[in-house]
Amino acid sequence: MEARDPELTKELDATLQARRELGPEYESALIESFLEKLDQRLDSTTDRRVRRQLAEQQVVVARGARPRTAEETFAARYGFGVISLVLAIPLSAIAVVQADFAGLCVAWLGIVGVNVAQAAGGVPWARGRSRESKQSSDWES
């Protein structure tokens, strides 16, 4: 629903015109009637958005994927980053002992590459399914 809905503007104009014609004694009834129409309009818009979102979730579930929440994604990335930094310490030591500075560079390039791949959403073939597309919020439409 747009901020300036032409239908609601017409309803408001009609309500104001009826108030002018009928007088202030009918003001509360006219306002109540307009607010009921506005409430019905908001309910229908909300219902439509909820039905659309449920349908989108059912399609995702039917395809075998589970929709991820923002908290799950953040926790997974944060945890992966912490674990990779903890494991980087012994990997760096082993690389320096075995191949000096060149080994250290190769080890850290691998660590950075793995973290970049994970931050980008991972490799689709490694998870067994393609990455879900990012969708805009229902409140923006």
Summary of the structure (lengths in Angstrom):
residues: 141
radius of gyration: 28.8
end to end distance: 8.1
largest distance: 93.9
contacts: 291
relative contact order: 0.07
helix: 80%
strand: 0%
